[in-house]
Amino acid sequence: VQLVESGGGLVQPGGSLRLSCAASGSFVSITVMEWYRQASGKERELVATATSDGRTNYADSVKGRFTISRENAKNTGYLQMNSLNPEDTAVYYCYGTVLITGRTYRGVWGQGTLVTVSS
């Protein structure tokens, strides 16, 4: 199972970006999809969570600005990021709790995509 992020890049303060996370391989479903970020010199932090039944949760620092969503039929997740500021600069990672088969779950990380917010 692989998760591949895309959509990162350079954006000006106040701008928007939409990150995508596409899953491929052999699996039953993605139970939970999450977005993490890691800024230079800092620990990786959880940004947003979306379960397969539609529940979402956000870090306080991004509430009201970021929106996590999923297209379960396409095994793809998204992170819409609005009103970006320089403190949002980080490598963003997708993480999935994947039901491989039966009752076997596996945690899978994507490779990360860099988001830089700068004028």
The 8 nearest C-alpha neighbors of each residue, nearest first, counted from 0:
[[1, 24, 23, 25, 2, 22, 26, 107],
 [2, 0, 23, 22, 24, 3, 109, 107],
 [1, 3, 22, 109, 21, 20, 108, 23],
 [2, 4, 21, 109, 20, 1, 110, 22],
 [5, 3, 20, 19, 112, 111, 109, 21],
 [4, 6, 19, 18, 7, 112, 20, 3],
 [5, 7, 18, 17, 19, 8, 16, 4],
 [8, 6, 114, 113, 112, 5, 18, 16],
 [7, 9, 114, 115, 113, 10, 6, 112],
 [8, 10, 115, 116, 114, 11, 117, 7],
 [9, 11, 116, 14, 115, 117, 8, 12],
 [10, 12, 118, 117, 116, 14, 13, 9],
 [13, 11, 84, 14, 83, 116, 117, 118],
 [14, 12, 82, 83, 84, 11, 15, 81],
 [13, 15, 12, 11, 82, 83, 10, 81],
 [16, 14, 81, 80, 83, 82, 13, 17],
 [15, 17, 80, 79, 18, 81, 6, 14],
 [18, 16, 79, 78, 6, 80, 19, 77],
 [17, 19, 6, 78, 77, 5, 7, 79],
 [18, 20, 77, 5, 4, 76, 6, 21],
 [21, 19, 4, 76, 3, 75, 77, 2],
 [22, 20, 75, 3, 2, 74, 19, 4],
 [23, 21, 2, 74, 1, 75, 3, 20],
 [24, 22, 1, 0, 2, 21, 25, 74],
 [23, 25, 0, 1, 26, 22, 2, 99],
 [24, 26, 0, 23, 99, 27, 100, 1],
 [25, 27, 99, 28, 98, 100, 24, 0],
 [28, 26, 98, 99, 100, 25, 29, 97],
 [27, 29, 98, 26, 97, 30, 99, 74],
 [30, 28, 97, 31, 96, 98, 95, 32],
 [29, 31, 51, 96, 97, 50, 28, 98],
 [32, 30, 50, 96, 29, 95, 49, 51],
 [33, 31, 95, 49, 94, 48, 50, 96],
 [34, 32, 48, 94, 47, 93, 49, 95],
 [33, 35, 93, 47, 46, 92, 94, 45],
 [36, 34, 45, 92, 46, 44, 91, 93],
 [37, 35, 91, 90, 44, 43, 89, 92],
 [38, 36, 43, 89, 90, 42, 41, 44],
 [37, 39, 89, 41, 40, 90, 88, 36],
 [38, 40, 41, 37, 89, 90, 42, 88],
 [39, 41, 38, 42, 37, 43, 89, 90],
 [42, 40, 38, 39, 37, 43, 44, 89],
 [43, 41, 37, 44, 40, 38, 39, 36],
 [42, 44, 37, 36, 35, 41, 45, 38],
 [45, 43, 35, 36, 42, 46, 37, 41],
 [44, 46, 35, 47, 34, 36, 58, 43],
 [45, 47, 35, 58, 34, 57, 44, 36],
 [48, 46, 57, 34, 56, 33, 45, 58],
 [49, 47, 33, 56, 55, 32, 57, 34],
 [48, 50, 55, 32, 54, 31, 33, 53],
 [51, 49, 31, 54, 52, 53, 30, 32],
 [50, 52, 30, 53, 31, 49, 29, 71],
 [53, 51, 50, 54, 49, 30, 31, 55],
 [52, 54, 50, 51, 49, 55, 69, 68],
 [53, 55, 50, 49, 52, 56, 51, 48],
 [56, 54, 49, 48, 53, 50, 57, 47],
 [55, 57, 48, 47, 49, 54, 58, 46],
 [58, 56, 47, 46, 62, 59, 48, 61],
 [57, 59, 46, 60, 61, 47, 62, 45],
 [58, 60, 62, 61, 57, 46, 63, 56],
 [59, 61, 58, 62, 57, 46, 64, 63],
 [62, 60, 64, 59, 65, 58, 63, 57],
 [63, 61, 59, 64, 57, 60, 65, 58],
 [62, 64, 65, 61, 66, 81, 59, 60],
 [63, 65, 81, 61, 62, 80, 82, 66],
 [66, 64, 80, 79, 61, 81, 63, 62],
 [67, 65, 79, 78, 68, 80, 64, 63],
 [68, 66, 78, 77, 79, 47, 49, 65],
 [67, 69, 77, 76, 66, 78, 49, 70],
 [70, 68, 76, 71, 75, 77, 67, 49],
 [69, 71, 75, 73, 72, 74, 76, 68],
 [70, 72, 74, 73, 69, 75, 51, 76],
 [71, 73, 70, 74, 75, 69, 28, 76],
 [72, 74, 75, 71, 70, 21, 22, 69],
 [75, 73, 71, 22, 72, 70, 21, 76],
 [76, 74, 21, 73, 70, 20, 69, 22],
 [75, 77, 69, 20, 19, 68, 70, 21],
 [78, 76, 19, 68, 18, 67, 69, 20],
 [77, 79, 67, 18, 17, 66, 80, 68],
 [78, 80, 17, 66, 65, 16, 77, 67],
 [79, 81, 65, 16, 15, 17, 64, 78],
 [82, 80, 15, 64, 83, 65, 14, 79],
 [83, 81, 13, 14, 64, 15, 84, 80],
 [84, 82, 13, 81, 12, 14, 15, 87],
 [83, 85, 12, 86, 87, 116, 13, 82],
 [86, 84, 116, 87, 88, 117, 12, 83],
 [87, 85, 84, 88, 116, 83, 89, 38],
 [88, 86, 85, 84, 89, 83, 116, 115],
 [89, 87, 115, 114, 116, 86, 85, 38],
 [90, 88, 38, 37, 114, 36, 113, 91],
 [89, 91, 113, 37, 112, 36, 111, 114],
 [92, 90, 36, 112, 111, 35, 89, 113],
 [93, 91, 111, 35, 34, 109, 36, 94],
 [92, 94, 34, 109, 33, 108, 20, 35],
 [95, 93, 108, 33, 107, 32, 34, 109],
 [94, 96, 32, 107, 97, 106, 31, 29],
 [97, 95, 106, 31, 30, 29, 105, 32],
 [96, 98, 29, 105, 104, 95, 99, 30],
 [99, 97, 104, 28, 27, 100, 103, 29],
 [98, 100, 26, 103, 27, 104, 97, 105],
 [101, 99, 103, 98, 102, 27, 26, 104],
 [100, 102, 103, 99, 98, 27, 104, 26],
 [101, 103, 100, 104, 98, 99, 105, 27],
 [104, 102, 100, 99, 101, 98, 105, 97],
 [105, 103, 98, 97, 99, 102, 96, 106],
 [106, 104, 97, 96, 107, 98, 99, 103],
 [105, 107, 96, 95, 97, 108, 104, 94],
 [106, 108, 95, 94, 105, 96, 109, 2],
 [109, 107, 94, 93, 2, 110, 95, 106],
 [108, 110, 2, 93, 3, 111, 92, 94],
 [111, 109, 3, 108, 92, 4, 112, 2],
 [112, 110, 92, 91, 109, 90, 4, 113],
 [111, 113, 91, 7, 90, 4, 5, 114],
 [114, 112, 90, 7, 89, 8, 91, 115],
 [113, 115, 7, 8, 88, 89, 90, 9],
 [114, 116, 88, 9, 8, 117, 10, 113],
 [117, 115, 85, 10, 88, 11, 12, 9],
 [118, 116, 11, 85, 12, 115, 10, 9],
 [117, 11, 12, 116, 10, 85, 9, 115]]
